[in-house]
């Protein structure tokens, strides 16, 4: 696949995981060391830690150890949704792109018009 200039989805995700997650987990570790509190190891605190480890902390506004780490969760969720969606759309042909663009345009107009 790489000879034809294509990149497999699995290889792409694997590279992204290896390049971002070690630094992310190191950051979580440092945050836990710096904010050593007894409440961090309560039932609710352990839930926050687990959600951060599994990149799920952005689903509830009160469950992040640090608000900045939520962007990494959103980034990985985008990788796991956008790339398969893109591959699916490419197989469907050009007309599906017009439909997707129209839906995005309408959503943008609906959501951002106050």
Buried (B, 14 or more C-beta within 10 A) or exposed (E): EEEEEEEEBEEEBEEBEEEBBEEBEEBBEEBBEEEEEEEBEEEEBEEBBEBBBEBBBBEEEEBBBBEEBBEBBEEBBEBEEEBEEEEEBEEEEEEEEEEEEEEEEEEEEEEEEE
